[in-house]
Structures are given as structure tokens and as C-alpha cells.
Amino acid sequence: MKRTGDRVLAAVLRQPHAVLARPVQCPARDAVPRRPDRYPHRDEAVTYLTTYADRLDADIRTGRRVTAARQVPGGCEVETGGGERPRARSLVAASGSFGRPHCPALSNLDVFSGRLLYAADCRNPAPFTGQRVVVVGAGNSAVQIAAEPVEVASVTPATRELVKFTRRHTFGRDLHFWLSVTGLDTAPLGRVPRRPPTQPVLDDGRYRAALRSGRPDRRPLFTGVGGAKVTWPTGDREEVDAIVPATGYRPDLPYLAHLDGALDAEGKPLHREGPAIKVPGPAFVGLEWQRGLSSNSLRGVGRDAERSARRLAAPLTRR
């Protein structure tokens, strides 16, 4: 079962040993156009995913929000908002790392009287026309969101530290090519970092040039918020129309709260390279640094999914 919405995606493997015992016809590599000069557009990625789902030999149900998961004799039971209660011998939470916006503690941000938006709310620059906007964060999303509306709005990316960049192309090849050929993409390094490292902004030169020109106008993070005004480290107070925290996401897994030991006190999955470590049955797929650098990306999630599925299927097939 899975819901392809903005927050929850849960997969229930009814007979994982049967699924693994026969080949699955997945899309060909050229389902996503392979062009060296650009990444796939949104619609191309969506087409790839829907084609992938259509070719799977699986019971896929959309439009269901999983509200709870519980252990029952012989496996797990999930409850949906529609009242369904399917059971399975194993459960895979495959909603990835981007379901819940993460906003670190910022001074009085909860009392800001202007518009408070998150990165996922920013679809295009038009709603910011003629406005004063502050984007919080120094990662790819923050810099891109800040750079897009500069022709129609006054935008400031506010960061704790200077923005760090890395070149998109080296010796004529994309960074991801080098990650692949060097083995860094697949290296099992997930246990090494205690917390995911901050990734530099992947840039072909345009974003570095934009910040150097002051469009957008990067500043140190504001020190306070009062009403619709922010206070900058210089002591100046300025009225702004919108604040956009683009400070990352966390897994959104409240439906696993009834499985004691599946999550820690902050709602983060307790797992070792996918399978849960404190409760039998569930596993996770698509987590940031689940096993390696590419675990939460389209190019890497398949490897981790297959690994987790085989480990879940092994005891079931022995039965």
C-alpha cells in the first residue's frame, strides 16, 4: 500500500518471498531521457515513476493516508484514514526523508505576522512580485529559491555561515558521474556521520555570480522577529512580507508511533541500513544516508530497497 501524496508513503509487502521469486519488469534505462547537458525535468521524473509503478507486480493503492501501524500476531497491521486495516508479515516505510519540513530554532519565528512559507510551498516566483522576501538557509534549495525571484522581488538569503559551492562539472563531466566512477555513490558510509553533513550548493557558476553581484543580497541570519519585522545583526529592523525557511526536511512517520522502538524521541527511524533494530518487522527505504550518499535519491534507493527486501524475505521463506 502506498500513498503518492506529499507526506506519507507506506509500503506493505504481503508476500515478499513471492515478489522476490519472480522477475519484475521495470522501465528501461531510457525511460528518463539521458542527456549530458541537463537533469530530467519534473514531468520526465513523474513519467518514469508512474511507468515503474505500472510495471510492478504489486497491489498498489493510492489516495490512502496511513494513520497507524501496529504489531499483530504474525506481522503488522496498518490503519488508513478510510478505515482499511490490511495485514502483512512485513512492513516497509518508504516515505523517504522529505515529508516534514525542518526548521531549526529561530528567534520568535512563531510570532511572525507576515507569510511563513517552506521550500515546498515555493512553486514559482510570481507570488513574490513586488515583495520583500527573506530565505533562510545555505543549501541548494535555499539558494535556488532566493535566486529565482530577483527580477520581481527584493530577496535576501539569510545564513549562519557563508554559502559553500561545489562545481557541477569537472573535466567536462557532471559531479554525479565522478561520484559513480569513484564508488563514493555506493560506498556503505551511512554509519559514519552522526548527523548528515551539510552539502555545498551544486553550481555551474550562475548562483555564485548572483550572490557576488548582490542579487540576491546574502546577509547573516537575523537575530529576532517582531510582528512583520526582522532584526538584523547590525541592529537594523526591517519589515518583510515573507520568510521562507529552506532548511531541509525530516522523515514524517507518526503512524509508526505505536510500534515501540521504531522511532526515537525526535521521530527519527531507529534502523541499521534499513531494517529496524529495536522492533521486529518494519524496515525503512529512502532515508538520507540510510546506507550511503545516494540512499535518498532515485539513483540509489533501488539498491537499498533490494537489500532491505531480501533481509525481510529471508526469515519468511525459511518458514
Secondary structure as GFF3:
##gff-version 3
##sequence-region A 1 319
A	DSSP	beta_strand	10	13	.	.	.	ID=ss1
A	DSSP	alpha_helix	16	21	.	.	.	ID=ss2
A	DSSP	three_ten_helix	29	31	.	.	.	ID=ss3
A	DSSP	alpha_helix	42	54	.	.	.	ID=ss4
A	DSSP	beta_strand	66	72	.	.	.	ID=ss5
A	DSSP	beta_strand	75	80	.	.	.	ID=ss6
A	DSSP	beta_strand	87	88	.	.	.	ID=ss7
A	DSSP	beta_strand	90	93	.	.	.	ID=ss8
A	DSSP	beta_strand	100	101	.	.	.	ID=ss9
A	DSSP	three_ten_helix	109	111	.	.	.	ID=ss10
A	DSSP	beta_strand	115	116	.	.	.	ID=ss11
A	DSSP	three_ten_helix	119	121	.	.	.	ID=ss12
A	DSSP	three_ten_helix	126	128	.	.	.	ID=ss13
A	DSSP	beta_strand	132	136	.	.	.	ID=ss14
A	DSSP	alpha_helix	140	147	.	.	.	ID=ss15
A	DSSP	three_ten_helix	148	151	.	.	.	ID=ss16
A	DSSP	beta_strand	154	159	.	.	.	ID=ss17
A	DSSP	beta_strand	165	167	.	.	.	ID=ss18
A	DSSP	beta_strand	169	170	.	.	.	ID=ss19
A	DSSP	beta_strand	173	174	.	.	.	ID=ss20
A	DSSP	alpha_helix	175	181	.	.	.	ID=ss21
A	DSSP	beta_strand	201	203	.	.	.	ID=ss22
A	DSSP	alpha_helix	206	213	.	.	.	ID=ss23
A	DSSP	beta_strand	219	220	.	.	.	ID=ss24
A	DSSP	beta_strand	224	226	.	.	.	ID=ss25
A	DSSP	beta_strand	229	231	.	.	.	ID=ss26
A	DSSP	beta_strand	237	239	.	.	.	ID=ss27
A	DSSP	beta_strand	242	245	.	.	.	ID=ss28
A	DSSP	beta_strand	249	250	.	.	.	ID=ss29
A	DSSP	three_ten_helix	254	256	.	.	.	ID=ss30
A	DSSP	beta_strand	282	284	.	.	.	ID=ss31
A	DSSP	alpha_helix	301	318	.	.	.	ID=ss32
###
